[in-house]
Amino acid sequence: MLCQYVCSVALLCKLTSWWSLVHVFFCLSKVQSVALDDGCKEKFKKSEHIAFYRRHKQNPGVHYCVTLESLALTEKGASLELFETKSQVHLLLQVRVCRESTIRITIDEIHPVKIRYRVPDVLIEDPVYEQLRVERKGEGSVTLSWGLGQHQVWIQETPFSLDVLCVKEVIATLNPNGRTLFETLQDPPRHDSTLNQGDPSGLWRERFGQFVDVKANGPSSVGMDFCLHGFNHVYGIPEHADRLRLKDTSGGEPYRLYNLDVFGYRTDSRLGLYGSVPLLFAHKSDKTLGLFWLNASETLVDVHYHPKDSEEDVAAPVKRSRTPIQTDVHWISESGVIDCFILTGPTPSQVLTQYAQLTGFPAFPPLWSLGYHQCRWNYEDEADVESVDAGFDHHSIPYDVIWLDIEHTDGKRYFTWDSKHFPNPVALQQHLARKKRKMVVISDPHIKVDPDWSLYCEARDGDHFVKVKDGGVYTGSCWPGDSNYLDFSCPQTRSWYARCYSLNKYKGSTDSLFVWNDMNEPSVFYGPEQTMPKNAVHRGGWEHRDLHNLYGFYQHMATVDGLMTRAGGTERPFVLTRSFFAGSQRLGAVWTGDTESTWDHLKFCIPMLLSISLAGIAFCGADVGGFVGNPEPELLVRWYQAGALQPFFRGHANKSTKRREPWLFGEAVTANIRSAIQQRYCLLPYWYTLFHQAHTSALPPMRPLWVEFPGEQSTFRVDHEYMIGSALLACPVTAPGVKEVMVFLPGIEELWYDIDSAQAFSGDRNLAHPVTLDNVPVFQRGGTVVPRREGNGSCSSDFQKLPLSLTVALDSKGCAEGLLYEDDGHSFHYRDRKTFSLHRFLMKPGSLSCSRFSEDGTFASGSSVQSVLFLGMRRKPSAVTAHVSGVQVPVMFQYREDQHTLVLGGLGLGVGRDWEIRMQ
């Protein structure tokens, strides 16, 4: 904090205008109000401060029963009445089954005093439901089935519980411990005596610090417990700065899903951060299960493992075998309805696909967005931008995008430019565009209160702002000072906002300008927990508490719609968002927010990104170097090496930090950073192919080991390394002064090749791998083919013109295969006109072939394979020939007996044609 203070004072001395002083005051307020030091315990809630969570944990003997006589079957599922035994409150239970045996359970009031909030726009369509049938009806229970009867749902009448069975084995139970609680909405009390006398249970009024949350319809929370039978590894529910496998929350804090602006957050924490995806995975050797809790209000999740980890580790085998293995999960949300989906898998990839069929497959990003992005709060002016751009060229470091933070605007008015520092934004963008580079600018959801600003007046007069309960416009504070917040939950507001991105309305923009949505949790300086009050009102009369976690999702949606409209629906947009929810994967990229420049934050970025990837958001990354603080050179190099091996690759830094362009730390550091970035660019054909796979199958490019090796228990807790696709294993270095790294190589029958030395290692082992500052452990899996570009360039467009090289890593049988996807890299022609190509490289003993893998594509690939490196080639061939269209051509080759490698050069084999290389 002292360092931040000194930097801030220095900044104050440089400022001359009164408004600049005001802005710095807000900057300082943000730093001091959300940094998690010992003095800010009151800034963010713990579970003890959350009234609805306390009520659920104390659950005063609420028991629900099912009335079996109320069972009704329709073409869309089954419905039954639930009632609470004491109050006789009646609820409606619906059981429906989507395709792929995804089971949907909903509970709502039958006669509410007002309609309860149901999350819209997250599911991509109304699911198609299976016809259910009664399989058995016994004393106090009924069994429902569908299709071939592989899965069943068994409902017990008293007390209510619901079992999900797969091939007659119970895999999940709902309400096993009677923890379900559904608080029905109420009319406000006629007299204010309850409120005036205090409300310790937080039913109608809840206080946190100086803030009082008055609830229009009283208690409205919902919760349900689940037992996941046979599972003791669960994952997901991002975003938390925590390990990949969720921890047991007994005696500690639950996992909180409540989108918040947290500056320099703690690691190893279950505190809610910028995004929330209420999707949980349970995994064991022979099955994967998913739980999707569709609720956008504040949600807390408790996890209890049985037996406890400590018991499991120390127990004798006999004792362990007698202890039923299970995980209990308890979901509790402040409002809305119970709407949960059980994704029955049974494999990790099938659960990912089932979730994508509900909420959408990941967007297919433009190729250039997979390159390196250079960002800082803030590049000062046009000359600064041009200087940084030239610096990359001068030091032969490729990059694709330069970013501008809030200072590029006129007084923090988004969709404007500072006329003094950015007088010619179009010329600046055109300068970058001539070099095939792009620009990204920030656009936050708060709008400066300024009656002399036309955009503010449009938003005000168009009724596009969030309101307070008496109907007035809600005013909060953010970077511009007093601000109103756009109500993105309203379709009309989203349409208006999208139109703001048109070239004739957004003056100074071009079609090579893209967007970054920040502060969209939403962040409100001096608000409760630095966000919007829960009783603010959105269109339709919904309280903010009902849809808080959707706010950033909706801004992201509106921004994507704006760029899509600007391009006439032909060009793929790029929009980065800090806040996200389920379904954000179909819109674009996310990042892990305000990380610190520490080794600990570098380390925790890996499990954070793995959790986000599991939640369907394939395009994710962390600020290289950390946002807060000044990284030492070794940390900066290691972060570049890690970032180059993660989906979204951007360097970013806080305004108070020292400049950290890659060439400012001496030639040795520059060389290491250059090498990491160049390797990323060479690997773009592989990354692009993986993103196409994510777009079509939902498999994320960055994967936990257990997704690729689901049957191997030794992978279930590994989160310091990961798979990039199915071919590469990466283990970034996340500690200082390291001379060797322990790498786990999975797969009993697998072979792994060090990509630097070509040395082969067998799988199912821990390997002490030596490292220097020049390298990071990356291994290629035997049986795979990885395409790369050969040579250097200044951006992704340059690299697309370079020839390809293939690395063929042989498995124990001498076989391998891999795919290469290509299209124009930027448009939707791949989708609308089938202008794409997908080719397969297939290695069998003695031959490598290239052939069209999809007959649908019409893209004429201009790529050619110039060289091939074979790893694990045990014998030197006597001759190598290439066969194209019936013509045989001899091929130059080099064989190294000590490495068992074979290199073929001078090939010039076009990817667009079928060919074969034969080795005798």
WOTAKA-V343500 format. One record per backbone hydrogen bond with DSSP energy under -1.0 kcal/mol. NH is the residue of the N-H (numbers start at 1). CO is the residue of the C=O. If there is no record, write none. Layout:
BEGIN
NH;CO + NH;CO
END
This chain:
BEGIN
5;1 + 6;2 + 7;3 + 8;4 + 9;5 + 10;6 + 11;7 + 12;8 + 13;9 + 15;12 + 21;17 + 22;18 + 23;19 + 24;20 + 25;21 + 26;22 + 27;23 + 28;24 + 29;25 + 30;26 + 31;27 + 32;28 + 33;29 + 34;30 + 35;31 + 37;35 + 40;37 + 43;40 + 49;46 + 50;47 + 54;50 + 55;51 + 56;52 + 57;53 + 58;54 + 61;59 + 65;83 + 66;157 + 67;81 + 70;67 + 71;68 + 72;79 + 74;77 + 77;74 + 78;95 + 79;72 + 80;93 + 82;91 + 83;65 + 84;89 + 85;63 + 88;84 + 91;82 + 92;108 + 93;80 + 94;106 + 95;78 + 96;104 + 98;102 + 103;342 + 104;96 + 105;340 + 106;94 + 107;338 + 108;92 + 110;90 + 124;358 + 130;97 + 133;145 + 135;143 + 136;143 + 138;141 + 141;138 + 142;155 + 143;136 + 144;153 + 145;133 + 149;146 + 152;165 + 153;144 + 154;163 + 155;142 + 156;161 + 157;140 + 160;64 + 161;156 + 162;174 + 163;154 + 164;172 + 165;152 + 166;169 + 167;150 + 169;166 + 171;164 + 172;164 + 173;227 + 174;162 + 175;225 + 181;223 + 183;221 + 186;217 + 196;192 + 197;193 + 202;199 + 206;213 + 208;211 + 211;208 + 213;206 + 215;204 + 218;215 + 222;333 + 223;181 + 224;331 + 226;329 + 227;173 + 228;327 + 229;171 + 230;325 + 231;228 + 235;281 + 237;279 + 242;240 + 246;234 + 249;303 + 252;249 + 255;301 + 256;270 + 257;299 + 260;273 + 268;241 + 269;241 + 276;580 + 277;238 + 279;277 + 280;291 + 281;235 + 282;289 + 283;233 + 284;287 + 287;284 + 288;346 + 289;282 + 290;343 + 291;280 + 292;341 + 293;278 + 294;339 + 295;293 + 299;257 + 300;332 + 301;255 + 302;330 + 304;328 + 306;326 + 312;308 + 313;309 + 314;310 + 315;311 + 320;316 + 321;317 + 322;318 + 326;306 + 327;228 + 328;304 + 329;226 + 330;302 + 331;224 + 332;300 + 333;222 + 334;298 + 338;107 + 340;105 + 341;292 + 342;103 + 343;290 + 351;347 + 352;348 + 353;349 + 354;350 + 355;351 + 356;352 + 357;353 + 359;355 + 360;356 + 363;585 + 367;825 + 369;366 + 370;367 + 371;368 + 373;649 + 374;401 + 375;651 + 377;653 + 382;421 + 385;381 + 386;382 + 387;383 + 388;384 + 389;385 + 390;386 + 391;387 + 392;388 + 393;389 + 394;390 + 395;391 + 396;393 + 397;392 + 399;794 + 400;372 + 401;372 + 402;438 + 403;374 + 404;440 + 408;405 + 409;406 + 411;409 + 418;408 + 422;418 + 428;424 + 429;425 + 430;426 + 431;427 + 432;428 + 433;429 + 434;430 + 435;432 + 436;433 + 437;432 + 438;400 + 439;512 + 440;402 + 441;514 + 442;404 + 443;516 + 447;484 + 449;482 + 453;450 + 457;453 + 458;454 + 459;455 + 460;456 + 461;457 + 462;458 + 463;460 + 464;459 + 466;485 + 467;537 + 468;472 + 471;468 + 474;466 + 476;483 + 478;481 + 481;478 + 483;476 + 484;447 + 486;445 + 487;464 + 488;486 + 490;487 + 494;490 + 495;491 + 496;492 + 497;493 + 498;494 + 499;495 + 501;498 + 502;499 + 506;502 + 507;505 + 509;506 + 513;510 + 514;439 + 515;574 + 516;441 + 517;576 + 523;519 + 524;530 + 525;477 + 527;524 + 530;527 + 531;528 + 536;533 + 537;467 + 538;542 + 541;538 + 544;536 + 545;534 + 546;543 + 548;544 + 549;296 + 550;547 + 551;548 + 554;550 + 555;551 + 556;552 + 557;553 + 558;554 + 559;555 + 560;556 + 561;557 + 562;558 + 563;559 + 564;560 + 565;561 + 566;562 + 567;563 + 568;565 + 569;564 + 570;567 + 572;826 + 576;515 + 577;589 + 578;517 + 584;581 + 586;583 + 587;584 + 588;584 + 589;575 + 590;619 + 592;621 + 595;593 + 597;628 + 598;596 + 602;598 + 603;599 + 604;600 + 605;601 + 608;604 + 609;605 + 610;606 + 611;607 + 612;608 + 613;609 + 614;610 + 615;611 + 616;613 + 617;612 + 618;616 + 620;618 + 621;590 + 624;650 + 626;623 + 628;595 + 636;632 + 637;633 + 638;634 + 639;635 + 640;636 + 641;637 + 642;638 + 643;639 + 644;640 + 645;642 + 646;643 + 648;620 + 651;373 + 652;624 + 654;627 + 657;654 + 664;661 + 670;666 + 671;667 + 672;668 + 673;669 + 674;670 + 675;671 + 676;672 + 677;673 + 678;674 + 679;675 + 680;676 + 681;677 + 682;678 + 683;679 + 684;681 + 687;683 + 688;684 + 689;685 + 690;686 + 691;687 + 692;688 + 693;689 + 694;690 + 695;691 + 696;692 + 697;693 + 698;694 + 703;723 + 707;704 + 709;705 + 712;709 + 715;712 + 716;713 + 718;715 + 722;730 + 723;703 + 724;728 + 725;701 + 728;724 + 729;779 + 730;722 + 731;777 + 741;769 + 743;767 + 745;765 + 750;747 + 752;761 + 753;780 + 754;759 + 755;778 + 758;754 + 761;752 + 763;750 + 764;745 + 765;745 + 767;743 + 769;741 + 769;767 + 771;739 + 775;772 + 779;729 + 780;753 + 781;727 + 782;751 + 783;809 + 784;781 + 785;817 + 786;807 + 788;805 + 789;682 + 790;803 + 799;795 + 800;796 + 801;798 + 802;799 + 804;864 + 805;788 + 806;867 + 807;786 + 808;869 + 809;784 + 810;871 + 811;815 + 814;811 + 816;843 + 817;783 + 818;841 + 820;839 + 822;837 + 828;570 + 831;828 + 832;828 + 833;829 + 835;829 + 836;834 + 837;822 + 839;820 + 840;851 + 841;818 + 842;849 + 843;816 + 844;847 + 847;844 + 848;917 + 849;842 + 850;915 + 851;840 + 853;838 + 854;838 + 858;834 + 859;836 + 861;859 + 865;909 + 866;804 + 867;804 + 868;904 + 869;806 + 870;902 + 871;808 + 872;900 + 873;900 + 881;918 + 882;889 + 883;916 + 884;887 + 887;884 + 889;882 + 891;880 + 894;903 + 896;901 + 900;896 + 901;896 + 902;870 + 903;894 + 904;868 + 905;892 + 907;866 + 909;865 + 911;863 + 913;910 + 915;850 + 916;883 + 917;848 + 918;881 + 919;846 + 920;879
END
